[in-house]
Amino acid sequence: MSKMEVKTSLLDNMIGVGDMVLLEPLAEESFLENLKKRFDHNEIYTYIGSVVISMNPYRSLPIYSPEKVEEYRNRNFYELSPHIFALADEAYRSLRDQDKDQCILITGESGAGKTEASKLVMSYVAAVCGKGAEVNQVKEQLLQSNPVLEAFGNAKTMRNDNSSRFGKYMDIEFDFKGDPLGGVISNYLLEKSRVVKQPRGERNFHIFYQLLSGAPDDMLKKLNLERDFSKYNYLSLDSATVNGVDDAANFRTVRNAMQIVGFMDDETQSVLEVVSAVLKLGNIEFKPESRVNGLDESRVKDKNELKEICELIGIEQAVLERAFSFRTVEAKQEKVSTTLNVAQAYYARDALAKNLYSRLFSWLVNRINESIKAQTKTRKKVMGVLDIYGFEIFEDNSFEQFIINYCNEKLQQIFIELTLREEQEEYIREGIEWTHIDYFNNAIICDLIENNTNGILAMLDEECLRPGTVSDETFLEKLNQICAGHEHFESRMSKNSKFLNDHTLPHNCFRIQHYAGKVLYRVEGFVDKNNDLLYRDLSQAMWKASHSLVKSLFPDGNPTKINLKRPPTAGFQFKASVATLMKNLLTKNPNYIRCIKPNDKKATHIFTDSLVCHQVRYLGLMENVRVRRAGYAFRQTYEPCLERYKMLCKQTWPHWRGPAREGVEVLLKDLQIPREEYSYGRSKIFIRNPRTLFHLEDQRKQRLQDLATLIQKIYRGWKCRTRFLLMKRSQVTVAAWYRRYAQQKKYQRIKSSAIVVQSYIRGWKSRKILRELKYQKRCTEAVTTIAAYWHGTQARRELKRLKEEARRKHAVAVIWAYWLGLKVRRDYRKFFRANAGKKIYEFTIQRIMQKYFLELKNKMPSMSPIDKTWPARPYLFLEATHTELRRIFHLWRCKKYRDQFTEQKKAIYDEKLEASEMFKDKKALYPSSVGQPFQGDYLEISKNPKYQKLSTLVEEKIILADIVNKINRANGKGAPRIFLLTKNSFLLADQKSGQIKSSVPLSDLTSASMSAQTDGFFAVRVKEGTPAAAKGDFLLSSDRLIEIVTKLYRTCLSSTKEKINIEISDEFLVQFKQDKVCVKFVQGSPKNGSVAACKRKNNRLLEVAVPSP
C-alpha cells in the first residue's frame, strides 16, 4: 500500500458496532439493538470476531458489484466494513498462500439467505481466481450446478420462496496457483415427503412447475403431460404460482445449465421422463375389492394413467399393476404373497414416488460430480462450502426436524470446539498465556441422540428391526424407560414425576432441551419415516423397466442380487453422513456465516425483535461472543495500530522511526493505560476490555478534531499571509509602473522640444545650401541644353540618309521575289492541275474518319457483356470497319469482365456452364436452378457440432453435403439421409445419428437417370459385380438435383477420367438388389400439393406424380 493511499478500518464511520466482540454492555437487548440499528442503515453484515452475521434484506443491494469485489480483494479482514466478501477473501487467500484447506459453514433457518450466501461466496472466488479458457469452463460448470440442484431440491415454503429442502456440501478443488480444478458435491436428507404432500401455502419441488410452464408443446405431448396444474394430485393449487417467479424462464435456465454442466440431450430427456412419471404416479387411484376368502384387496381405478406411466419408463403394465396390489415377503427360501388393501396400495404408490424422486436426485448429484470433478491426479487444495438447514422449531415437529436439529447440535459442537481451538492457537502463536474458558458443552445432548446403545436413534433403529408389533407408541414407551433420567429429555409418560402435570407436554410427544432451546417432537410417523420402506415387488418392477435411467436407480431390484438383510434405516444413514461430514470439517480451517431473517413476511425494512432474538439464541451467537471475549476482546497487528493511534502521543506523531511494537509500547505508556488491560504478542497487541478500545477511539476522535482545528488555523494564517504578500507585490509593481510612466512622459516632452529647435536650425542651413545648389544647377543645365540641340541636329541628318538607302534596297528585293514566284508558278502549273482531285478526296476521307471516331467515342455502350447496343453506322462505306470495331470492342469488354473473376467464381461458372450443356431444354427443373448459386456444403459438416462424429469419420474434403430423401422400394416413401460427395466417393448417412449407411467409390458409378419434368427424383446406378452393387442402385429425391448431378458428373470425370452417362427420360429402370423396378413419371395432382409424390403400384412399378406446370 502506497503512502498516499488512505487506510480505512472497521472502526471508521461505524454504524452501531461492526464487531459484536466490542459491544458494551454485552446483553441480549444491546445485541438486538445493534443488529437493528445496522439493519435500518442497510448494513446487513456484522462480525463476531471472524464470524459473519448476515441479515436477509429481502431486496437487492448495490454492494456486490465488480468494484466491491476489487475493493475487498487482498485486504485485511478488519480493514473494511463487515462484508461476506471479506470472509471469502480471507478463506481464499489462506488456501492459496498458506496452503490451508478451508471450509465455509453457512447456517440459519429457512428464508435466512443461506443459498444466496453460498452463491455470493462462490461468485467472489470465481471472480478473484485465475483466468483462462479451461479455468473459466470449470468456474462456469461449478456456478451452473446451482440452478440444476435448486430446481430439483428447492421448493416454495411459508418462510421462503426458494427454500433448500436438502443439505449441500461442496468441496471446490484448486491447484497450487489457486485456480479451480473441479469440485465434489455431497447432499444430505432430501425432504422427499414433499413429493407426495405439501403443507398448506407451500409448493412441491420447483422442477414440476417449471416443466409444466416452460416445456414446449411437443415435449409435453411426448411426456403425456398437460399444462394445467390442477390435473395432478401431487401439486398443491393454493400456491401454484409465486409472485416474481417466472417458472417458464427458469426451466430454460435449468436446461441451459444442464447442458453447460455436461448433460447429454438423451440424459436430460430421461430425467424429464422420470419427473413426469413421478408426477403422474399421484393420479393413480385405487378401489377396494373383496375376494372369496374374505380378504380385502385393491385395484387400479383408471388404467389410462397407469398405461401412460408404463409407456414413459418402459415397463409392462401388468407387472406394475401387480406390484401395487400384492406384496411378496421372503424368509428362509420361502415366498409368501399377500394382497394390499386400498390404504396399503396408496402407501406403496407414495413410497414409490418418494423413492423414485429421491434416487433421481442422488443420481443427479453423482452425474454433476462426474462432470465437475478435477481431471488431474496431483495434490489439490480444497475449499468446502456447507449450505445446510438451520435449527427448526415448528408448531408440529416430526422426524425430519429431529434429525435436522441433531445435525445442528453436531455443528454447534464443532463450532465451539474449532472456535476455542482457533483462539488457543492464536494465543500460543502470539506468546499470550491461555486461560481456561467456561462454556456450555452440548456433547451431552449429542450423546442423548447418537449413543450407540441407549441413544434415541439407536433405540429407534432397534424398535424398527425387532419382531412383533411395532408402533410409534412402543417407541415412546422405550424412550420413557431408558431416557427418563436424562436432564435434557422430558416426557409426560416418563418416570420423572415433575412432568406428569405438565399440560404443555402432550402424551404422544417428547421434548428435548437443545442448546438453542426446548423442542417438542410429536412421535407420530417416527417409525415409518425411519424405516423408509419400499416393497421389494416395486423395486423389482422398476428394475425390469427398459428405461435405462430408471433401471439404474433400482439396483436392489435385481433378482440375482436379492439381499434378505433389511436395508439401513434413514436415521442410521443420516447419522453416518453427519459423522463423515464432521470428520471432513475437522481437517479444514473453519469460516462461519450465520444467516438471520429479520421477519416472517419476506418484506424489506421490517425487523421483528422476537423472531431475531429466537434465531440469535438457537444460533448460539451470544455464546460465541462470550467465548471470544473470555480472553482479549480485540487484537490487531502493531503496524495498523500504530498508524491509527500515533497522533495521541507527541513521540510517535507524526512519524515513528523505530519498530512498530516499540512505538505502540511508547504510545500506551504515554496514555497511562493500566497494564492489565493489554498484552503484547509477537505480532499483535491484545486489548482485554472493549471500553479500553472505545476510550482510545474517543481520544482519537478528539485528537482528530484538535488536529483539524490546528490544520484550519495554519491554513487560514497561510492564506492571509499569502494574500498580504500578493497585495504587497502588487503595490510595488503598480508604483514601479507609474514611476516609469511619469519619467517616460517627461522624457518625451524634453525630446520633442529639442527636436523642434534642431529642425528650425537644420531648415535654415538647408535652405541656404539649396539656393547655392540651384544657381550651380542652372549654369550646368544651360551648357547641357546647347550641346543637346547640336547633337540632335547632327543625328537627324544621319538618320535621314540611312532611311533613304534602306528604301532603295527593299524595293530591289520585292521586285526580285515577285519575279521568282511568277517563274515557279509557270513551271509547276501543269503538275497541280493533275493531282488536285486525289488530294481533295484524301483530305475529305480523313476528315470523315476523324469525325466518325470522335462520335463513336462519345456514344460507346456500357461495359456489360450482355449489352447488345451499338451506335448506328453513319456511312455505307464504313460497314466492314463498323462491324469489326463492334466485334473487337465486345471481345475486349468480355476480357475485362473475365479478369474480375476469382478462381472460385470461375469454377462456379464452369459448373453452371456444365449444367447448362447437360440440362438446358432437356430438364424442366433447370431454369429454376440458374439463379441459385452452387454452395456445395449446405450442412457445414466441419463446423456444426451436431455432425462432429460424422466429420471425424470422413477424412477427405467434402465437395457437397445436403439432405436428400432415399426412396424405399416397398412403399415409395422417402427417408431423410445426409448426401456427402468427396473426391473419390459418395456417402449416405443417417440424419439423426450421423451413422454412415452406404459408401460407394466414384469408380463404381455408371450413370444417373432422371425425368424431363420439374421433379427432383434421380437414380444413381452402380456397376454390376462391384461390392457396392450388392445393395443395388440408389433412388433419391432432392430440390437441388441440378447441382448434385452436375457436381457428381464433374467429380467422377476429374477422379476417374471417365464420364458417367446422364439419361433424361420419363421412364427408366432401377436395380433394387436382385430385382429391377420401373420408375414412371406422370403429370397429375399429388396429395401434398405442389410437391412430386412417389407411390408403389406393384412389385415392378413405382409411379411419381408430378404437378402439372
SEFINU-461833 format. One record per residue (C-alpha): x, y, z. Coordinates in steps of 0.25 Angstrom, whole numbers, padded with zeros to 4 digits, always signed. Example, Ala and Ser with C-alpha at 12.3 -4.5 7.8 and 13.67 -1.06 7.14 Angstrom:
2
+0049-0018+0031+0055-0004+0029
//
This chain:
1109
+0000+0000+0000+0006+0014-0004+0008+0025+0006-0003+0033-0001-0014+0023+0000-0024+0025+0010-0024+0014+0020-0038+0010+0025-0043+0002+0037-0054-0006+0043-0056+0005+0053-0057+0017+0043-0071+0023+0041-0076+0011+0049-0091+0010+0050-0094+0003+0063-0083-0007+0066-0077-0014+0054-0071-0025+0062-0080-0031+0074-0068-0034+0082-0067-0019+0084-0081-0018+0089-0083-0010+0102-0090-0014+0110-0092-0029+0105-0106-0033+0107-0117-0039+0098-0124-0026+0098-0112-0018+0093-0108-0029+0083-0122-0028+0077-0122-0013+0077-0108-0012+0070-0113-0022+0059-0126-0014+0057-0118-0001+0056-0109-0006+0046-0120-0013+0038-0128+0000+0037-0116+0007+0031-0115-0005+0020-0103-0011+0028-0107-0025+0027-0093-0031+0031-0087-0031+0045-0075-0038+0051-0073-0047+0063-0058-0048+0062-0056-0055+0049-0071-0060+0049-0080-0052+0039-0095-0050+0043-0103-0048+0030-0117-0042+0031-0126-0044+0019-0130-0031+0013-0141-0037+0004-0137-0028-0007-0125-0025-0016-0114-0016-0010-0103-0009-0018-0092-0016-0010-0088-0028-0019-0083-0020-0032-0069-0023-0038-0064-0011-0032-0067-0016-0018-0060-0029-0022-0048-0021-0025-0049-0013-0012-0049-0025-0003-0038-0033-0011-0025-0035-0004-0030-0027+0008-0028-0030+0023-0041-0036+0029-0043-0024+0039-0038-0013+0029-0052-0010+0023-0066-0010+0028-0072-0024+0030-0076-0032+0017-0077-0046+0013-0066-0043+0002-0056-0041+0013-0059-0055+0019-0058-0061+0005-0045-0053+0002-0039-0057+0015-0042-0072+0013-0037-0072-0002-0024-0065+0002-0021-0074+0013-0024-0086+0004-0015-0080-0007-0004-0074+0001-0003-0083+0013-0007-0096+0007-0018-0098+0017-0031-0105+0013-0043-0097+0017-0058-0099+0019-0069-0089+0020-0081-0093+0029-0094-0085+0025-0105-0088+0035-0118-0082+0038-0133-0085+0037-0141-0086+0024-0142-0072+0018-0130-0066+0025-0122-0065+0012-0112-0078+0013-0114-0081-0002-0111-0067-0007-0099-0066+0003-0093-0079-0003-0095-0073-0017-0088-0060-0013-0076-0068-0007-0075-0076-0020-0076-0064-0029-0066-0056-0021-0056-0067-0022-0059-0069-0037-0056-0054-0039-0043-0053-0032-0036-0066-0036-0029-0068-0049-0034-0067-0063-0033-0075-0076-0041-0084-0085-0040-0097-0076-0041-0089-0063-0054-0081-0068-0060-0094-0072-0058-0100-0059-0063-0088-0052-0076-0087-0061-0079-0102-0058-0077-0100-0043-0087-0088-0043-0097-0094-0053-0098-0107-0044-0106-0098-0034-0119-0095-0044-0120-0110-0046-0119-0114-0031-0129-0103-0028-0139-0107-0038-0139-0122-0033-0136-0119-0018-0143-0105-0015-0157-0102-0012-0166-0090-0008-0170-0091+0007-0177-0082+0016-0164-0075+0020-0156-0075+0007-0160-0075-0008-0147-0083-0011-0144-0091+0001-0134-0102+0000-0140-0115+0004-0127-0123+0005-0113-0120+0011-0102-0118+0002-0087-0118+0004-0078-0115-0008-0063-0117-0008-0056-0107-0018-0042-0112-0022-0031-0103-0026-0017-0105-0032-0005-0099-0026-0007-0085-0033-0021-0084-0027-0028-0087-0040-0041-0096-0038-0039-0110-0044-0053-0116-0041-0062-0120-0029-0070-0130-0022-0084-0129-0016-0090-0136-0005-0105-0136-0002-0112-0139+0012-0126-0143+0015-0135-0138+0003-0149-0135+0008-0155-0146-0001-0168-0146+0007-0171-0133+0000-0173-0140-0013-0186-0146-0009-0191-0136+0001-0188-0121+0004-0193-0113+0015-0204-0102+0012-0198-0090+0005-0185-0097+0000-0181-0104-0013-0175-0117-0018-0161-0116-0023-0159-0105-0034-0156-0115-0045-0170-0120-0046-0176-0106-0048-0164-0101-0057-0167-0114-0066-0181-0111-0068-0180-0096-0070-0167-0095-0079-0166-0108-0087-0170-0107-0102-0184-0113-0106-0177-0124-0114-0169-0128-0102-0181-0128-0093-0188-0137-0103-0177-0147-0103-0177-0147-0088-0192-0149-0088-0194-0136-0079-0203-0124-0079-0200-0110-0074-0212-0110-0065-0206-0111-0050-0220-0116-0045-0219-0129-0053-0208-0134-0044-0211-0139-0029-0197-0137-0025-0197-0122-0028-0203-0112-0018-0212-0102-0024-0213-0091-0014-0198-0087-0017-0196-0092-0031-0191-0078-0035-0182-0069-0028-0181-0054-0030-0168-0050-0036-0164-0064-0041-0164-0068-0055-0165-0083-0056-0164-0084-0071-0151-0075-0071-0146-0083-0060-0148-0096-0068-0140-0091-0080-0129-0087-0070-0129-0101-0064-0128-0107-0077-0116-0098-0081-0109-0100-0068-0110-0116-0070-0104-0114-0084-0093-0106-0078-0090-0115-0067-0089-0127-0077-0102-0134-0078-0105-0140-0092-0118-0138-0098-0123-0152-0096-0119-0151-0082-0127-0138-0080-0139-0145-0087-0138-0157-0078-0138-0149-0065-0151-0141-0070-0157-0154-0073-0155-0159-0059-0160-0146-0053-0173-0148-0062-0174-0162-0057-0174-0157-0042-0184-0146-0045-0194-0156-0052-0192-0166-0040-0200-0157-0032-0212-0158-0041-0213-0173-0039-0225-0177-0030-0230-0190-0025-0243-0196-0022-0246-0207-0012-0250-0222-0016-0253-0233-0007-0248-0247-0010-0255-0260-0008-0247-0263+0005-0251-0250+0011-0238-0243+0009-0239-0228+0004-0230-0225-0008-0229-0213-0017-0230-0210-0032-0226-0198-0040-0238-0189-0044-0233-0183-0057-0223-0191-0064-0220-0180-0074-0211-0173-0065-0204-0186-0061-0202-0189-0076-0196-0175-0079-0186-0177-0067-0182-0191-0072-0180-0185-0086-0171-0174-0080-0162-0183-0073-0163-0195-0082-0170-0206-0072-0181-0216-0075-0194-0211-0069-0198-0224-0063-0184-0224-0055-0186-0210-0049-0201-0213-0046-0198-0226-0039-0187-0219-0031-0198-0209-0026-0207-0220-0022-0198-0230-0016-0187-0231-0006-0177-0243-0006-0169-0246+0007-0157-0255+0006-0152-0263+0018-0144-0275+0019-0145-0279+0004-0160-0277+0005-0168-0267-0002-0182-0262+0003-0191-0253-0005-0201-0245+0001-0211-0235-0004-0211-0220-0001-0223-0212+0003-0226-0198-0002-0219-0191+0009-0206-0200+0007-0207-0198-0008-0207-0183-0006-0195-0185+0003-0188-0193-0007-0191-0183-0018-0186-0171-0010-0173-0179-0005-0170-0182-0020-0172-0167-0024-0163-0163-0012-0152-0173-0015-0152-0171-0030-0150-0156-0028-0140-0157-0016-0132-0167-0024-0133-0158-0037-0128-0146-0028-0116-0155-0023-0113-0159-0038-0113-0144-0042-0103-0141-0031-0094-0152-0035-0095-0148-0050-0091-0134-0047-0079-0139-0039-0075-0147-0051-0075-0134-0059-0068-0125-0049-0058-0134-0043-0044-0130-0044-0037-0137-0056-0023-0137-0050-0017-0146-0040-0008-0136-0034-0010-0132-0019-0021-0121-0018-0025-0110-0009-0039-0111-0004-0049-0100+0000-0062-0106+0005-0076-0099+0005-0087-0104+0014-0101-0100+0012-0109-0107+0021-0123-0106+0028-0123-0098+0041-0129-0101+0055-0144-0103+0053-0155-0101+0063-0169-0102+0057-0183-0104+0064-0182-0118+0059-0169-0124+0059-0166-0138+0054-0155-0148+0050-0149-0138+0039-0148-0127+0050-0142-0137+0060-0130-0141+0051-0128-0127+0045-0127-0122+0060-0117-0133+0063-0109-0129+0051-0109-0114+0056-0105-0120+0070-0093-0126+0064-0090-0113+0056-0091-0105+0069-0082-0115+0076-0071-0114+0065-0073-0099+0064-0070-0097+0079-0058-0107+0078-0052-0100+0066-0054-0086+0071-0047-0090+0084-0036-0097+0077-0034-0085+0068-0034-0075+0080-0024-0084+0087-0015-0086+0075-0015-0071+0073-0011-0069+0088+0000-0079+0087+0005-0073+0073+0006-0059+0079+0012-0064+0093+0000-0060+0101-0004-0068+0113-0016-0077+0111-0027-0077+0121-0038-0087+0122-0051-0083+0117-0064-0088+0123-0075-0091+0113-0087-0100+0111-0083-0113+0104-0094-0119+0097-0087-0132+0096-0097-0138+0106-0109-0134+0096-0102-0141+0084-0099-0153+0093-0114-0154+0096-0117-0155+0082-0106-0163+0075-0101-0172+0086-0100-0186+0080-0106-0193+0092-0117-0184+0098-0117-0172+0089-0131-0168+0083-0126-0172+0069-0121-0186+0073-0134-0189+0081-0142-0184+0068-0134-0194+0059-0136-0205+0070-0151-0203+0070-0151-0203+0055-0144-0216+0054-0150-0224+0065-0161-0235+0062-0175-0233+0067-0184-0221+0067-0176-0208+0065-0182-0195+0066-0179-0180+0070-0185-0183+0084-0176-0194+0087-0164-0186+0083-0168-0175+0092-0170-0185+0103-0156-0189+0101-0151-0175+0102-0159-0173+0115-0152-0185+0121-0137-0182+0117-0136-0167+0115-0145-0163+0127-0133-0159+0136-0126-0151+0125-0126-0136+0129-0129-0131+0115-0140-0141+0112-0155-0138+0116-0167-0147+0114-0181-0147+0121-0181-0162+0122-0167-0164+0127-0163-0168+0141-0160-0154+0145-0172-0149+0153-0169-0134+0151-0175-0135+0136-0188-0143+0140-0196-0130+0141-0189-0122+0130-0201-0119+0121-0191-0113+0110-0186-0127+0108-0196-0136+0101-0196-0151+0104-0191-0155+0090-0179-0145+0090-0166-0144+0096-0157-0131+0098-0142-0129+0097-0135-0117+0103-0125-0114+0091-0114-0103+0092-0124-0094+0085-0136-0097+0094-0146-0107+0097-0153-0114+0085-0166-0122+0085-0166-0134+0076-0178-0142+0072-0175-0157+0072-0185-0160+0061-0178-0164+0048-0164-0167+0054-0164-0182+0052-0170-0181+0037-0161-0170+0033-0149-0176+0039-0152-0190+0032-0154-0183+0019-0158-0196+0013-0161-0199-0002-0167-0212-0004-0158-0221-0012-0169-0224-0022-0168-0209-0026-0153-0209-0027-0152-0222-0035-0163-0216-0045-0155-0203-0046-0142-0212-0049-0150-0219-0061-0152-0205-0068-0146-0203-0081-0143-0189-0077-0128-0189-0075-0128-0178-0064-0140-0184-0056-0133-0198-0057-0120-0192-0051-0128-0185-0040-0132-0198-0034-0120-0208-0034-0127-0214-0022-0138-0220-0031-0129-0229-0038-0134-0243-0035-0120-0249-0036-0115-0240-0025-0126-0241-0015-0122-0238-0001-0131-0242+0010-0124-0233+0020-0132-0221+0024-0127-0208+0018-0121-0198+0027-0131-0188+0033-0132-0173+0029-0127-0169+0043-0115-0179+0042-0111-0173+0028-0112-0159+0033-0104-0161+0045-0093-0168+0037-0093-0156+0027-0093-0146+0039-0081-0153+0045-0073-0153+0031-0077-0138+0030-0071-0135+0044-0059-0143+0041-0057-0135+0028-0059-0121+0035-0049-0124+0046-0038-0126+0035-0041-0111+0030-0039-0097+0035-0054-0093+0038-0060-0080+0034-0075-0077+0039-0086-0069+0033-0099-0069+0042-0111-0065+0034-0123-0058+0040-0136-0054+0034-0142-0041+0040-0157-0044+0038-0166-0055+0034-0173-0046+0024-0162-0046+0014-0163-0031+0014-0152-0020+0014-0149-0011+0025-0156-0019+0035-0149-0024+0048-0156-0033+0057-0149-0033+0070-0155-0046+0076-0152-0054+0063-0138-0049+0062-0136-0052+0077-0141-0066+0075-0130-0068+0064-0119-0061+0072-0122-0071+0083-0122-0084+0075-0110-0080+0067-0103-0078+0080-0098-0064+0076-0097-0059+0090-0089-0071+0094-0080-0069+0082-0077-0054+0087-0075-0059+0101-0065-0069+0097-0057-0058+0088-0058-0048+0100-0053-0058+0111-0039-0054+0108-0036-0042+0100-0047-0035+0093-0039-0028+0082-0025-0031+0075-0018-0024+0064-0004-0024+0058+0005-0014+0062+0007-0006+0049-0008-0002+0047-0010+0000+0062+0002+0010+0062-0003+0016+0049-0017+0018+0055-0014+0024+0069+0000+0030+0067-0006+0044+0067-0009+0042+0082+0006+0043+0086+0016+0054+0083+0027+0044+0082+0020+0036+0071+0014+0047+0064+0015+0050+0052+0025+0039+0049+0031+0028+0057+0045+0024+0052+0047+0011+0060+0040-0003+0060+0025-0003+0061+0024-0010+0074+0033-0001+0081+0024+0011+0076+0012+0004+0082+0019+0002+0095+0022+0017+0096+0008+0021+0092+0001+0012+0102+0011+0017+0113+0009+0031+0110-0006+0029+0110-0005+0023+0124-0014+0011+0121-0014+0001+0132-0004-0011+0129-0015-0022+0132-0023-0016+0120-0014-0020+0109-0003-0030+0106+0008-0031+0095+0008-0042+0086+0019-0046+0076+0012-0038+0064-0001-0033+0071-0006-0024+0082-0017-0031+0090-0027-0022+0098-0035-0028+0108-0047-0019+0110-0055-0012+0099-0056+0000+0108-0041+0002+0106-0042+0001+0091-0054+0011+0091-0046+0020+0101-0035+0020+0090-0045+0023+0079-0051+0035+0087-0037+0041+0089-0034+0039+0075-0047+0046+0070-0044+0057+0080-0029+0058+0075-0034+0058+0061-0043+0070+0064-0031+0077+0070-0023+0073+0058-0034+0078+0049-0034+0091+0057-0019+0093+0056-0019+0090+0041-0030+0100+0039-0022+0111+0047-0010+0108+0040-0017+0108+0027-0024+0121+0030-0011+0128+0034-0004+0123+0022-0016+0128+0013-0015+0142+0020+0000+0143+0019-0001+0139+0004-0011+0149+0001-0003+0160+0008+0009+0157+0001+0002+0157-0012-0004+0170-0009+0009+0176-0005+0016+0171-0018+0004+0177-0026+0006+0190-0019+0021+0190-0022+0018+0186-0037+0008+0197-0038+0017+0208-0033+0028+0204-0041+0020+0204-0054+0015+0218-0050+0029+0224-0048+0033+0218-0061+0021+0224-0068+0024+0238-0062+0038+0238-0066+0035+0234-0080+0025+0245-0081+0035+0256-0076+0046+0250-0086+0036+0251-0097+0034+0266-0095+0048+0269-0094+0051+0261-0106+0040+0267-0114+0045+0282-0111+0060+0278-0115+0055+0273-0128+0047+0285-0131+0059+0294-0129+0068+0285-0137+0058+0285-0148+0058+0300-0149+0073+0301-0149+0074+0290-0160+0064+0296-0168+0071+0310-0169+0084+0303-0173+0077+0294-0183+0070+0306-0190+0084+0313-0191+0091+0301-0197+0079+0299-0207+0080+0313-0212+0095+0311-0215+0092+0298-0222+0080+0303-0230+0090+0314-0236+0100+0304-0240+0090+0295-0246+0084+0306-0255+0098+0309-0260+0101+0294-0263+0087+0292-0270+0089+0303-0279+0102+0297-0285+0096+0283-0286+0084+0289-0294+0092+0295-0304+0101+0283-0306+0088+0274-0307+0082+0283-0318+0095+0282-0326+0096+0266-0325+0081+0265-0329+0083+0273-0342+0095+0264-0346+0087+0251-0342+0075+0254-0351+0083+0257-0363+0090+0244-0362+0076+0236-0360+0070+0243-0372+0082+0238-0380+0081+0223-0375+0066+0222-0377+0067+0226-0392+0078+0216-0394+0069+0205-0388+0057+0208-0396+0065+0206-0409+0070+0192-0405+0056+0187-0401+0050+0191-0414+0060+0183-0421+0057+0171-0412+0042+0172-0414+0043+0172-0429+0052+0160-0429+0043+0152-0421+0031+0155-0430+0039+0150-0442+0043+0137-0435+0029+0134-0431+0024+0136-0445+0034+0127-0451+0031+0116-0441+0016+0117-0444+0019+0116-0459+0027+0103-0457+0018+0095-0447+0004+0099-0452+0003+0086-0460+0006+0077-0448-0004+0084-0439-0016+0082-0449-0013+0067-0450-0013+0063-0434-0023+0073-0429-0035+0063-0428-0028+0052-0421-0022+0061-0411-0036+0067-0408-0042+0053-0407-0032+0048-0397-0034+0060-0389-0049+0059-0389-0048+0044-0385-0038+0047-0374-0048+0058-0368-0060+0048-0369-0052+0037-0361-0048+0047-0351-0062+0051-0349-0067+0036-0348-0057+0032-0338-0060+0045-0329-0075+0042-0329-0072+0027-0327-0064+0031-0314-0076+0039-0309-0087+0028-0312-0079+0016-0306-0088+0005-0300-0087+0000-0285-0076-0010-0281-0087-0021-0278-0084-0033-0288-0099-0035-0289-0101-0021-0294-0105-0023-0309-0106-0008-0313-0096-0001-0323-0096+0013-0329-0103+0013-0343-0094+0013-0356-0093+0027-0361-0087+0024-0375-0089+0012-0384-0074+0010-0388-0071+0008-0373-0079-0005-0372-0068-0014-0370-0060-0005-0361-0072-0003-0352-0075-0018-0351-0060-0021-0348-0059-0010-0337-0072-0015-0331-0066-0029-0330-0053-0024-0325-0060-0016-0314-0068-0028-0310-0056-0037-0309-0049-0026-0301-0061-0024-0292-0062-0039-0289-0047-0040-0286-0049-0028-0276-0061-0035-0269-0054-0049-0268-0041-0042-0262-0050-0038-0250-0053-0053-0247-0047-0061-0235-0043-0075-0237-0054-0079-0228-0064-0071-0237-0059-0077-0250-0061-0091-0244-0075-0088-0241-0078-0082-0255-0071-0095-0261-0081-0103-0253-0092-0094-0257-0088-0096-0272-0086-0111-0270-0101-0111-0264-0106-0103-0276-0100-0113-0286-0106-0125-0279-0120-0120-0275-0123-0107-0283-0136-0110-0291-0136-0124-0286-0140-0124-0271-0152-0115-0267-0145-0112-0254-0133-0106-0260-0138-0091-0261-0141-0090-0246-0127-0094-0243-0120-0084-0252-0121-0072-0242-0117-0081-0230-0102-0081-0227-0096-0095-0225-0091-0095-0210-0087-0109-0208-0086-0111-0193-0100-0107-0189-0099-0114-0175-0085-0108-0171-0081-0122-0166-0068-0118-0160-0074-0106-0152-0087-0112-0148-0085-0119-0134-0097-0127-0138-0089-0134-0149-0076-0135-0141-0076-0150-0141-0079-0151-0156-0068-0141-0159-0057-0149-0152-0061-0162-0160-0060-0154-0173-0045-0151-0175-0046-0146-0190-0050-0132-0193-0065-0131-0195-0070-0125-0208-0085-0126-0206-0093-0128-0193-0108-0127-0193-0121-0134-0188-0127-0144-0199-0139-0154-0198-0135-0168-0200-0147-0175-0207-0152-0188-0201-0156-0198-0212-0166-0205-0202-0175-0193-0201-0169-0181-0209-0167-0173-0197-0155-0165-0194-0145-0166-0182-0136-0153-0180-0121-0156-0182-0109-0148-0182-0103-0148-0196-0088-0146-0196-0079-0145-0208-0064-0145-0207-0053-0146-0217-0053-0161-0218-0067-0166-0213-0081-0162-0209-0087-0166-0196-0101-0167-0190-0102-0165-0175-0114-0165-0164-0118-0151-0162-0121-0153-0147-0109-0161-0142-0099-0158-0153-0096-0173-0155-0091-0176-0170-0101-0185-0177-0095-0186-0191-0081-0182-0197-0079-0184-0212-0066-0181-0219-0068-0172-0231-0061-0182-0240-0073-0192-0237-0083-0182-0243-0088-0184-0258-0099-0174-0260-0110-0164-0254-0125-0164-0259-0136-0154-0257-0148-0149-0263-0150-0137-0272-0160-0131-0263-0160-0122-0251-0158-0133-0240-0145-0135-0232-0144-0150-0233-0132-0157-0239-0125-0170-0239-0110-0173-0237-0106-0186-0244-0095-0195-0239-0086-0205-0247-0090-0219-0247-0081-0228-0240-0075-0218-0230-0076-0219-0215-0086-0206-0215-0095-0213-0225-0100-0223-0214-0110-0213-0209-0114-0209-0223-0116-0195-0229-0120-0182-0221-0133-0175-0224-0132-0161-0218-0140-0148-0217-0135-0134-0215-0139-0120-0219-0124-0118-0222-0124-0129-0233-0117-0120-0244-0105-0116-0234-0104-0131-0229-0103-0137-0242-0094-0127-0248-0084-0128-0237-0085-0143-0237-0082-0143-0252-0071-0133-0251-0064-0140-0239-0065-0154-0246-0059-0148-0258-0048-0142-0250-0045-0154-0241-0047-0166-0251-0045-0159-0265-0058-0165-0269-0071-0159-0271-0084-0164-0265-0096-0165-0274-0107-0155-0272-0120-0161-0276-0132-0152-0276-0145-0160-0279-0159-0160-0272-0158-0175-0270-0145-0183-0266-0141-0196-0259-0135-0196-0245-0128-0209-0240-0132-0212-0225-0123-0223-0220-0128-0235-0229-0140-0228-0236-0142-0217-0246-0153-0207-0243-0158-0197-0254-0159-0183-0249-0170-0176-0257-0173-0161-0257-0187-0156-0260-0194-0142-0258-0205-0141-0248-0209-0135-0235-0201-0140-0223-0208-0141-0210-0198-0132-0203-0200-0120-0213-0188-0115-0222-0178-0126-0218-0176-0138-0226-0180-0151-0219-0175-0165-0221-0185-0177-0220-0183-0192-0221-0193-0198-0232-0187-0212-0231-0175-0220-0229-0169-0215-0242-0174-0201-0243-0172-0188-0236-0181-0177-0241-0177-0162-0238-0188-0152-0239-0182-0138-0244-0191-0126-0242-0195-0120-0256-0188-0107-0260
//
